[in-house]
């Protein structure tokens, strides 16, 4: 029983799922705050909050499981994925398919019964885009990263619409922050795992030269765009001026590591950039919430 549970745990990538769902929770809290007259959380609802959390959790479970099912052949070729449960036979394809589809459907139903319809639509769209568009494109074109950034940027908007029932300027800005964050984040991963990705036929860095100056330059450019986008909630009055106390240092640190990678092209600097990216969104979103 313990080994079976671990296999399902590995299938849904629980640690990755928790970080994705956290952005939905941040989006919900920001939706409550941005749309109140005094910056409070007066519209907060525990049933909706738990709906966003649980529904999001199951949708990401389903997405991750179906992703592994579709990529079984490629996963078997890469060192970092050869121990995944489907590849190792710890779960059959039928078990993985049934469990993942059940999770995805359950997640959509939870959103349907606890949140506005637009939230449910966005939740279902995120699953479809990630599994049936982004996943097949990974082996075809580096533009898959841009396509994958769309479902990856939906969680904060999903949380936001659960609070507001609509997609407005503030919701779009939250989407854009998460959208542009994914490029330096994912390209840092692609930099570290470039050789491994090549074994499966994936080319995910923006340059045909792989770990070259152009790829690093693109990371710098998207980091700058991310920082500019992250300041927009303050500029438009959605967050207090003091939110910059968190946003600016986080952005400066992110940019410094991006520039350092641009100069060195070293995988050690790519790893530092990746770790910095994990800190960025929690710091920025918490800054909006606290201030």
C-alpha positions as CSV (number, residue, x, y, z in Angstrom):
1,X,0.0,0.0,0.0
2,X,2.8,2.4,0.9
3,X,4.6,1.8,-2.4
4,X,1.3,2.3,-4.4
5,X,0.6,5.6,-2.6
6,X,4.1,6.8,-3.4
7,X,3.6,5.9,-7.0
8,X,0.5,8.0,-7.2
9,X,2.2,10.8,-5.3
10,X,5.0,10.7,-7.9
11,X,2.5,10.7,-10.7
12,X,0.8,13.9,-9.7
13,X,4.1,15.7,-8.8
14,X,2.8,16.8,-5.4
15,X,5.5,19.4,-4.7
16,X,5.1,21.0,-8.1
17,X,1.4,21.0,-7.7
18,X,1.6,22.8,-4.3
19,X,3.5,25.7,-5.8
20,X,1.0,26.0,-8.7
21,X,-2.0,25.9,-6.4
22,X,-0.4,28.5,-4.1
23,X,-0.6,31.1,-7.0
24,X,-4.4,30.4,-7.3
25,X,-4.7,31.1,-3.6
26,X,-2.7,34.3,-4.0
27,X,-5.0,35.2,-6.9
28,X,-8.1,34.7,-4.8
29,X,-6.8,36.8,-1.9
30,X,-5.8,39.6,-4.3
31,X,-9.2,39.4,-6.0
32,X,-10.8,40.0,-2.6
33,X,-8.4,42.9,-1.8
34,X,-8.2,44.6,-5.2
35,X,-12.0,44.8,-5.4
36,X,-12.7,46.1,-2.0
37,X,-13.0,49.8,-1.2
38,X,-10.7,49.9,1.7
39,X,-8.1,47.2,0.8
40,X,-9.6,44.6,3.2
41,X,-10.8,41.1,2.5
42,X,-14.4,41.8,3.1
43,X,-15.5,39.5,0.2
44,X,-13.6,36.6,1.4
45,X,-15.5,33.3,1.5
46,X,-14.2,30.1,3.0
47,X,-16.3,27.8,0.7
48,X,-15.0,29.6,-2.4
49,X,-11.4,29.6,-1.0
50,X,-11.5,25.9,-0.4
51,X,-13.1,25.4,-3.8
52,X,-10.2,27.2,-5.4
53,X,-7.7,25.2,-3.4
54,X,-9.2,21.8,-3.8
55,X,-10.4,22.2,-7.3
56,X,-7.0,23.6,-8.4
57,X,-5.2,20.8,-6.6
58,X,-7.1,18.1,-8.5
59,X,-6.9,19.8,-11.9
60,X,-3.1,20.0,-11.5
61,X,-3.0,16.4,-10.3
62,X,-4.9,15.4,-13.5
63,X,-2.7,17.5,-15.7
64,X,0.5,16.2,-14.4
65,X,-0.7,12.6,-14.5
66,X,-1.9,12.9,-18.1
67,X,1.3,14.6,-19.0
68,X,3.4,11.7,-17.8
69,X,1.1,9.3,-19.6
70,X,1.6,11.0,-22.9
71,X,5.4,11.4,-22.4
72,X,6.1,7.9,-21.3
73,X,8.4,7.2,-24.2
74,X,10.3,10.4,-23.8
75,X,10.6,10.0,-20.1
76,X,12.2,6.7,-20.5
77,X,15.1,8.3,-22.4
78,X,15.9,11.1,-19.8
79,X,17.9,10.5,-16.7
80,X,15.7,12.7,-14.5
81,X,12.5,11.1,-15.5
82,X,13.5,7.4,-15.8
83,X,12.2,6.8,-12.3
84,X,8.7,8.1,-12.9
85,X,6.0,5.5,-12.0
86,X,4.7,4.8,-15.4
87,X,8.2,4.3,-16.9
88,X,9.2,2.0,-14.1
89,X,5.9,0.0,-14.2
90,X,4.9,1.0,-10.7
91,X,1.6,2.1,-12.3
92,X,0.0,0.7,-15.4
93,X,-1.0,3.1,-18.2
94,X,-4.7,2.2,-17.4
95,X,-4.3,3.0,-13.7
96,X,-2.6,6.3,-14.5
97,X,-5.2,7.3,-17.1
98,X,-8.2,6.5,-14.9
99,X,-6.7,8.2,-11.8
100,X,-5.6,11.3,-13.8
101,X,-8.9,11.7,-15.6
102,X,-10.8,11.3,-12.4
103,X,-8.7,14.0,-10.7
104,X,-9.2,16.4,-13.6
105,X,-13.0,15.9,-13.8
106,X,-13.2,16.1,-10.0
107,X,-11.3,19.4,-10.0
108,X,-13.5,20.9,-12.6
109,X,-16.7,19.8,-10.7
110,X,-15.4,21.3,-7.5
111,X,-14.8,24.6,-9.2
112,X,-18.3,24.4,-10.9
113,X,-20.1,24.0,-7.6
114,X,-18.1,26.5,-5.5
115,X,-16.9,29.3,-7.9
116,X,-18.3,31.5,-10.7
117,X,-18.6,29.8,-14.2
118,X,-15.7,31.8,-15.6
119,X,-13.4,30.3,-13.0
120,X,-14.6,26.8,-14.0
121,X,-14.0,27.5,-17.7
122,X,-10.5,28.8,-17.0
123,X,-9.7,25.7,-14.8
124,X,-10.8,23.3,-17.6
125,X,-9.0,25.4,-20.2
126,X,-5.7,25.2,-18.2
127,X,-5.9,21.4,-18.2
128,X,-6.7,21.1,-21.9
129,X,-4.0,23.5,-23.0
130,X,-1.3,21.9,-20.8
131,X,-2.1,18.3,-21.7
132,X,-3.3,18.4,-25.3
133,X,-1.5,21.4,-26.7
134,X,1.7,22.2,-24.8
135,X,2.7,18.5,-24.2
136,X,2.6,17.4,-27.8
137,X,4.3,20.6,-29.0
138,X,7.4,20.1,-26.7
139,X,8.9,17.7,-29.2
140,X,8.1,19.9,-32.2
141,X,9.1,23.5,-31.5
142,X,10.8,25.8,-28.9
143,X,7.6,27.9,-29.1
144,X,6.0,25.2,-26.9
145,X,7.5,27.2,-24.0
146,X,5.3,30.2,-25.0
147,X,2.2,28.0,-25.4
148,X,2.9,26.3,-22.1
149,X,3.2,29.7,-20.4
150,X,-0.5,30.3,-21.0
151,X,-1.9,27.4,-18.8
152,X,0.9,28.1,-16.4
153,X,-0.2,31.7,-16.0
154,X,-3.9,30.9,-15.5
155,X,-3.8,29.8,-11.8
156,X,-3.6,33.3,-10.3
157,X,-6.4,34.5,-12.8
158,X,-8.4,31.4,-11.8
159,X,-8.2,32.5,-8.1
160,X,-8.8,36.1,-9.0
161,X,-12.0,35.4,-10.9
162,X,-13.3,33.2,-8.1
163,X,-13.3,36.3,-6.0
164,X,-14.6,38.7,-8.6
165,X,-16.6,36.7,-11.1
166,X,-15.0,38.5,-14.0
167,X,-11.8,39.1,-16.0
168,X,-10.8,42.8,-15.6
169,X,-7.6,44.8,-15.8
170,X,-6.3,43.6,-12.5
171,X,-6.8,40.0,-13.3
172,X,-5.1,40.4,-16.7
173,X,-2.1,42.0,-14.9
174,X,-1.8,39.0,-12.5
175,X,-2.0,36.7,-15.5
176,X,0.8,38.6,-17.3
177,X,3.1,38.6,-14.2
178,X,2.8,34.8,-14.0
179,X,3.1,34.5,-17.8
180,X,6.4,36.5,-18.1
181,X,7.8,34.9,-14.9
182,X,7.7,31.5,-16.6
183,X,10.2,32.3,-19.3
184,X,13.3,33.0,-17.1
185,X,12.1,30.3,-14.8
186,X,11.6,27.6,-17.4
187,X,14.6,28.5,-19.5
188,X,16.8,28.2,-16.3
189,X,15.5,24.7,-16.0
190,X,16.1,24.0,-19.7
191,X,19.6,25.4,-19.4
192,X,20.4,22.9,-16.6
193,X,18.7,20.0,-18.3
194,X,19.6,20.8,-21.9
195,X,21.6,17.7,-22.6
196,X,19.0,15.5,-20.9
197,X,16.2,17.1,-22.9
198,X,18.1,16.4,-26.1
199,X,17.9,12.7,-25.4
200,X,14.1,12.9,-25.7
201,X,14.2,15.2,-28.7
202,X,13.2,18.3,-26.8
203,X,14.7,21.7,-27.7
204,X,13.3,24.1,-25.2
205,X,16.0,26.9,-25.1
206,X,15.2,29.9,-27.4
207,X,18.4,29.6,-29.4
208,X,19.4,26.9,-31.8
209,X,22.8,27.2,-30.2
210,X,21.4,25.9,-26.9
211,X,23.4,27.3,-24.0
212,X,24.6,30.4,-25.8
213,X,24.6,34.2,-25.5
214,X,21.4,34.6,-27.4
215,X,19.5,32.2,-25.0
216,X,20.9,34.0,-22.0
217,X,20.0,37.4,-23.6
218,X,16.4,36.3,-24.0
219,X,16.3,35.4,-20.3
220,X,17.5,38.9,-19.4
221,X,14.9,40.5,-21.7
222,X,12.0,38.5,-20.3
223,X,13.2,39.2,-16.7
224,X,13.1,42.9,-17.4
225,X,9.6,42.6,-18.9
226,X,8.6,40.6,-15.8
227,X,9.9,43.3,-13.4
228,X,8.1,46.1,-15.3
229,X,4.8,44.1,-15.3
230,X,5.2,43.4,-11.6
231,X,5.2,47.1,-10.9
232,X,1.9,47.7,-12.7
233,X,-0.4,46.9,-9.8
234,X,1.3,49.7,-7.9
235,X,1.2,52.1,-10.8
236,X,-2.6,51.5,-11.3
237,X,-3.4,51.8,-7.6
238,X,-4.3,48.1,-7.1
239,X,-1.5,47.7,-4.5
240,X,0.0,50.2,-2.1
241,X,3.2,52.1,-2.9
242,X,4.9,50.2,-0.1
243,X,4.5,46.9,-2.0
244,X,7.5,48.1,-4.0
245,X,9.5,47.3,-0.8
246,X,9.1,43.6,-1.8
247,X,8.7,43.9,-5.6
248,X,11.8,45.9,-6.3
249,X,14.4,43.9,-4.3
250,X,13.0,40.7,-5.7
251,X,13.2,42.0,-9.2
252,X,16.7,43.4,-8.8
253,X,18.0,40.1,-7.4
254,X,16.3,38.2,-10.3
255,X,17.8,40.5,-12.9
256,X,21.3,40.3,-11.3
257,X,21.3,36.5,-11.6
258,X,20.0,36.7,-15.2
259,X,22.8,39.1,-16.1
260,X,25.3,36.9,-14.3
261,X,24.2,34.0,-16.4
262,X,24.4,36.2,-19.5
263,X,28.1,36.9,-18.7
264,X,29.2,33.4,-17.6
265,X,26.9,30.9,-19.5
266,X,27.6,28.7,-16.5
267,X,25.1,26.0,-15.3
268,X,25.9,27.0,-11.7
269,X,24.5,30.5,-12.4
270,X,21.5,29.0,-14.1
271,X,20.8,27.0,-10.9
272,X,21.0,30.2,-8.9
273,X,18.6,31.9,-11.3
274,X,16.2,29.0,-10.9
275,X,16.3,29.2,-7.1
276,X,15.7,32.9,-7.3
277,X,12.7,32.4,-9.5
278,X,11.1,30.2,-6.9
279,X,11.3,33.1,-4.4
280,X,10.1,35.7,-6.8
281,X,6.3,35.2,-7.1
282,X,5.7,34.5,-3.4
283,X,7.5,37.7,-2.5
284,X,5.8,39.8,-5.1
285,X,2.2,38.4,-4.5
286,X,2.7,38.6,-0.7
287,X,3.8,42.2,-1.1
288,X,0.6,43.1,-2.9
289,X,-1.4,41.3,-0.2
290,X,0.4,42.7,2.8
291,X,0.6,46.3,1.6
